[in-house]
Amino acid sequence: MSVQILLIIILAYIVIIGTLNDKLFHIQSDIALVFFSSILSIILLILRAVFPMEPLQNIIGALGNFGFREYLMDGMLCFMLFAGASKVNMGKFKTNLRPICLLAFVSTVLSSFLYGCLIFLASIAFKLPLDFWTCVLLGCVVSPTDPIAATGILNKIGLSKNVCSVIENESLFNDGTGVTLFIFVRSIITHSSEGNVAVLLAKEILGAAVVALAVSFIMFQLVKISRDPIRNILIALLNVFLVYIICEHFGFSGVLASVICGFFFSYKMDKIRRLETVVDPHNYYDHFWEILEGILNSALFVMIGFVVLGTTLSKYAPIIIPVALVSLIISRAGGVTVSTILTGHRIPGNYNLPEFVALMTWSALKGGLSLALALETEEYLAQPVYEIFLNIAFVTIFFTVLVQGMTVRRVYMGLEKHKANRLKRPAGGSEQ
């Protein structure tokens, strides 16, 4: 199937599902795309089993094997991250800097290892073909929260700006930690010499920061002398793509570098806002990134559903999938608990520890990055283990986006009510 035909199918699907959802279902748009693309994939798989016709087999094969990892990691991811970071409220980011950093780094590492330990215990109990480091690698795949899912869904369900700031910024930064840890554990499994985790973190993070800031500084000089808003958009596109390519070439974190570029441009654009009013009176620059993010997010959520068509169900799925979902919740809650205790400051949103852990655990949505990392393991994992990785990646994404994404507003409102009652108790003198 050609790229043009695939693009037509994806765009037509987004338009049709969006229209039907607006008229009939009224589900949050990104969740609706994941839900209905999954339903369509299941229907196609059933049709393939009942009617094994060659044309149908070819269509399903093309939709399921279109190169999702290359599309995301080598193409669109950097622009999605830049767009998400460009919308960050810098004031709230500075206010919550300490908890954001601890959640992005400490929580991700702890969650990955705790998840790996829980899966390894299940592997011993049920005699699954997973050793300890393979289980930890699986933890690296599913532990980082996804910035694309976070910015695409959580912003639209009514969470407070302060809470959204913590969730979004953690999601933007913890991908770099997750990818670095993934590389480190992969080197242990494949017996390659990637160095220790401290060196890897320094290389990935510091290298990404130096490249992103240096290139962004140079590019922004062009923005300051430009009087054309369209050219400013082109400069930003060139900047983020150039930074991503340089970082990937030298082994730095292109994911983290894209986020830093977005922060840099957001901060600098705020500094010249008066000039922007003259040069860009219609606010083309901000509108462009908002529209591009919406288009790319929609395409991504549809593609995640379609990739199911190229996946084989593991014979261990009935055992490992329930264990994986329980381990996901436990490991995330454990990582957030430790990170929150280490902040030593007032918890964002005036929550107490259990309330904050509950919110950050249930709002931890997963997305395309987890799937891309799982697909990457095909080169060095045995086929039964690779099938387990893909099955768990898909179930994790669907569970967090569909179940958690559709109920996180309810959880948030319940926690807000609980917090309000808790704060009234000292004054009221009694518990209700």
N, C-alpha and C positions, 0 to 999 in steps of 0.2 A: 504494500500500500504506500502510495506516494505521500510526501509531507503535506502537499496541498489537500489531498483527500482527507487525511487525518485531521488537518486543521478545520476543514469544513464540518466534519462530524462533530468535533469538540465544540465549535462555535454554535452549530445548530442545536446541539444538546443543551448548552448553557442557556440559549434563548428560549427553547421550548420548556425546559424545566423551570426556569425563572418565571415565565409567564403563567404556567400551571400553578406554581407555588403561590404566586401573588393572588390568583383568583380563587384557589381551592384550599390550600393547606396552611399558608401563613407561617411556615417554619422559617427560622433565620436562614438567609439566603445561602451562605456557605455550607451550613449543615445540610440544607436541602440537597445541594449538589452532591455531597458525599453520600447521603442516604439513597438518593434515587439512582446515582451511577452504580452503587453497590447492588441495588435491586435489579437494575438492567443487566449487570454482569452475571448475577445468579440465574436470571431468566435465560440468558444466552448459553450458559453452561448446561442448563437443563435441556435446552433445545439441541445442543450439540450431542448430548448423551442419547436423546430420543431420536433425533434425525441426523445421523452422521454423514451429512452431505458435504462434498468437497468445497463448494463455494462458502458455505457457512463456516467450515473449519478454517478456511483461509482468512475470512473476515475476523473471526475470533482470535486467530493467531497473530494477525497484524495489530489488532488493538491491544493485545496483551504483551507484545514484544516490540514496542516502538522506541525503546531507548530512553526510559524514564530517567535513569541515573544521569545519563549524558545531558539530557534536557535540563535537569535541575542543577546539577553540580557544575557543569561546564557552560551553562547558558544563563538561565533566568534567576538563579538564587541570589547572585550579587545585587541585582536590581531590586528584588523583593526586600532584601535586608536594608539596602540603602533607603528605599521608600519608607520602610517602617521606622528606621532610625531618624529620618528627616522630620517625622511628626512628633518626636519626643519633646515633652515639656521640660526644658532644661532646669527650671527652678525646682520642680518636683524631683527631678533626677538627682540634683545636688543634695536636696533634703534627705533623700533615701539612699544615698550613695553606699553607706556601710552595709545595710541589709541586702541591697542589690548585689554587691560584690560577694558577700558571703554566700548568698543563695546561688549565684552564678558559678562559683568555684567550689566552695566547700560542700555545699549540698549536692552538686552534680557528682563529685568524686565519691562521696559517701553513699549516695543512692546507687551508683553503679556497682560498687563493691557489695553493698548489702543485698541488692537484687541478685547479683551473681552467687552469693553465698546461699540464698534461699533456693534458687534454681538448682544449685549443685546438690543441696540436701535432697531435693525432689528427684534429681537424677540418680542419686544413690538408692533412694527408697524404691523407685520404679524401674531401675536398671535402664536408664536412658543413655544414649551414646554421647554424653556431654561430660568433658572433664572440667576441672575448676576454672582454668583460664578461658575456656570457651564460654562458660557461663558468665564470667565477668565481662567478656566481650559483648555478650548479649545485653548485659546491663548497660554498657556504653552506648548501645544502639537505641535503647528505649528510655534511658534516663533523662537526656536533655529535653527540656520543653521546647516546643517549636514556635519561633517568633511569627511565622506566617499564620499559623492557626490562632495564636494569641491575638495578633493585631487584626486578623480578619473576623474573629468571632467575639472576643471579649469586649471589644470597644462598642459593640452594638447591643449589649444586653443590659446596660444601665448601671454598671459598677461605678463606684466613685472614682474621680480622677486620680486621687492619691493611691488607691489600691491598684487601679489599672497601670499606673506608672511603675509600681514595683513588679507586677506580673510581666508587663511588656519588656521592661529593661532587663530583668533577669533572663527572659527568653531570648533576647537579642544577644546577650553576652555568654550564656552558658553553652551555646553551640560550639564555641571555640574550645571550651574545656572538654566537652564531650568528644569532639573530633580528635583532640590531642590525646586524650586517654584511650580512645579507640586505636589510634596509631601505635601507642605504646604497648597495649595488650596484644594487638595484632603481631607486633614484632616478637613478642614472647612465643606466640603460637607458631609463627612461621620461622622462628629461630634466626631472624634477621637482626642486624646491629643498629637499632634505632636510638640507642642511648637510654639513659634513665629518664624518669618522668619529669624530674626537675629541669634537666637540660631541654627536654622536648617542650615543656611549658614555656621556658624562657625564649626558646627559638620561635615557637609559634606565636606567642603573645607579643614579645618585644619586637620581633621582626615585622609582624603585621602592623604594629603601632607606628614604627619608624617609617615604613613604606607608605602607609595610609596618610600620615600627617605630612610627610615631605611632598608627596605627589599632590595631595589636596591643597596644600599651601601654594604650590606653584600654579595649579589650575585656577585657584580662586583669585589670583592676581588678574587673570583674564576676565573673570566675572566682574571685577571692580572697574575695569576700563571699558567693559562692554555696555552698550545701550540697547541691545536687542534681547528681549526675553527668550526668544526661541534659541538664540545662540547660547544663552546661559543654560538652558536645558541640555543642549548638545554637549556643552563643557562638562556638566555633571555626569552625563552618560559616559562620556569618554573617560572621565576621572575614575569612576567606580569600576569600569571594565578594565582599564589599564592597571589599576591597583590590584584587582583580583588576579589578573594574569601574572603579574610580577610576583605576587606572593605565592601562588601555586607553583611557579617555576622554581623558586628558591626554597620551597618547603615551609613557608610561613602559612599562617591561617588566613586564607582568603575570605572565609566566613567572617572572622572577627574584623578583618581589615575593612570589609564592606560596611559593617556597623559603625566603625570609627569614622569612615568617610561621611556617612550619613549624619553623625553627630557633629562633625566639623562643619559641614555645609549648613546644617540647621543653626548652629551657633553663630556662624558668620553672616548668614542671611538675616538673622535677627538684628545684628549689629548695623546692617545697612538698610533696615526696613524703610527709612524715610526715602532713601534713594530708589528703592524698589517701587515705592508709590508713584514716582515720576516715570521710571523706566518701564515698569510692569504694572500699569494701573488696573489691568483686568486679572492680575494674580495668576498668569498662565503657568508660572513655575510650580507653585503649590498644587494647582489643579491638575497639572500633567502627572505628577508623582502619585496623587491620590487616584486618578483614573487608571494609570498603569498598574498600580498595586491591585486595584479591584479586578482588572482583566486577568492579570497573571495568577492571582489567588483563585479565581473562578476556574481557570484552566487547570491549575494544579489539583484542586479538589476533584475535578472530573477524572483526571488522569490516574489519581490514586485508586479510584473505583475501577478503572479499566485494567490496571495492572493485575488485578485479581485473576483476570482471564488467562494469564500466562503462568499461574502459580499452581503447584501440585499440593494437594492436601496430605500432610504427613500422617503416617499411621500412628504416630505418638500424639496427635493433636487432641484427642479426647482427654488425655492425661495432662499434657503440658500447658494447654491454654488456660484452664481454670487456675492452675498453680501460678502461671505467669501474671494473670490479672490481680490475684491476691498479693503476689510479691511486688507488683508495681505500686500498689497503694501503700503497702507497709514500708517499702524502701524509700518512697518519696516522703512519706510522713517522718521517717527517721532522719533523713537528710535535712529536711526543713526544721525539725525540732532542734538539732544540734546547731545549725546555722543561726537560728533565732536566739538561742541561748548565748551564743558567742557575740551577738551584736552589742550586748551590754548597754543598750539604749532603749528608749521607749519604742515599742513595737508599732510599725506603721498602722494608721487607722484606729489607734487607741484600742486595739484588740488585746486580749490576754493570750498567753501562749497556746492553749488548746484551740481557741477560735482562729488564730492566725494560721496554725498548722492545718486545720481543717480546710480553710479557704485556699491556701496555697497548694494543698494536696489535690483538692477537687478541681481547681482551675488549671492544673498542669496538663495542657493539651499537647498531643504529639501530632506530627505531620510528615511532610515530605522528606525531611532530613533523615528521620529514622528509617524510612523505607529505602532511601538511597544508600545508607550505610549497610543495611541488611543485604541489598543486592550486590554490594561490593565484595561480600564474603564468598561469593560463588567460586572465586579463583583459587581459594586455598582451604575451603572446608569440604568434607565429604558430603555427598549428595543428601543423605538422610539428615545430617546436621544443618545443611543449608536450607532444606525444606522446613525444619523447625524454626530457623531464624526468620524466614519469610512469613510463615504462618503467624508467629508471635508478633512480628512487626505489623502485619495487617490487622490482627485482632486488637492490638494495643491502640493503633490509630483510630479504628472504627469505634472502639469502646470509649476512648477519651473524647473524640469529637462528637459522636452521636449521643452517648449516655451522659458523660460529664458535661459536654457542651450544651446540651438541651436542659440540664438541670442545675447548672452552676448559678444561674440567677436566683433560683429558688433557695439554694444553699446559702447564697450571699444574703438574701433577705432574711432568712432564718437566723443567720449569725448576727445581722444588724439588730434584729429584735432581741436576741439574747444579750447582746452587748448593751443595748439601751436599758434593759431590765437590770443588768448587773450594775451599771453606773448609777441607777436610781436607788439601789438598795441601801447604801450608806445614809442617804438623806431620808429615805422613807422609814428606815429602821426595821424593815421586815421583808421577807421574801414572798414573792407572789407565786 
